[in-house]
């Protein structure tokens, strides 16, 4: 944005398709980053590790309109010239925008094709990302807490509400 990389934290993100690999990122229309994605037609998804939780939370607290978020991280670029990525993150996805959905006038859902993946070799097992080595930050929207893999396991829709296997 304005010639500088900008980053934001995202609560709503997920895989849409396997081949081609597509990912969806849903952002409120007020986010500063939205215009950059629409203008450049590219974006990145950077998966931070547990040890980055403080700086990542700060990144989500401040707006790129008032603060240069590129000062928070070391930036690198891959094959797409307008999709900045965070060197400190163990996993980075470089995406080309393929579709934008205006959801109810309040959100933009960006569908991106993952054109390249960059991973810290220390976080791979058999050449694939290993979630236990990535140690990603997990965000729980409803209670606004950060979690880690191997942490709390329960509740969601209340653990099957008395599930009983039929015989």
TALINUR-V656323 format. One record per backbone hydrogen bond with DSSP energy under -0.5 kcal/mol. CO is the residue of the C=O (numbers start at 1). NH is the residue of the N-H. If there is no record, write none. Layout:
CO:NH / CO:NH
//
This chain:
1:4 / 11:13 / 12:26 / 14:24 / 17:22 / 20:22 / 21:114 / 22:16 / 22:17 / 23:112 / 24:14 / 25:27 / 25:110 / 26:12 / 27:108 / 28:31 / 31:34 / 32:35 / 32:36 / 33:37 / 34:38 / 35:39 / 36:40 / 37:41 / 41:97 / 43:95 / 45:47 / 45:93 / 46:48 / 47:90 / 47:91 / 48:137 / 49:52 / 50:53 / 52:56 / 53:57 / 54:58 / 55:59 / 56:60 / 57:61 / 58:61 / 58:62 / 63:66 / 63:67 / 67:69 / 68:71 / 69:72 / 69:73 / 73:75 / 74:87 / 76:85 / 79:81 / 80:78 / 80:83 / 85:76 / 85:87 / 86:89 / 90:120 / 91:47 / 92:118 / 93:45 / 93:95 / 94:115 / 94:116 / 95:43 / 95:97 / 96:113 / 99:111 / 100:102 / 101:103 / 101:109 / 102:104 / 103:106 / 103:107 / 106:29 / 107:103 / 108:27 / 108:110 / 109:101 / 109:111 / 110:25 / 110:112 / 111:98 / 111:99 / 112:23 / 112:114 / 113:96 / 113:115 / 116:94 / 118:92 / 120:123 / 121:124 / 123:130 / 125:128 / 128:125 / 129:131 / 130:133 / 130:134 / 131:135 / 135:50 / 136:149 / 138:147 / 139:141 / 140:144 / 140:145 / 145:140 / 147:138 / 148:151 / 154:156 / 155:158 / 155:159 / 158:161
//
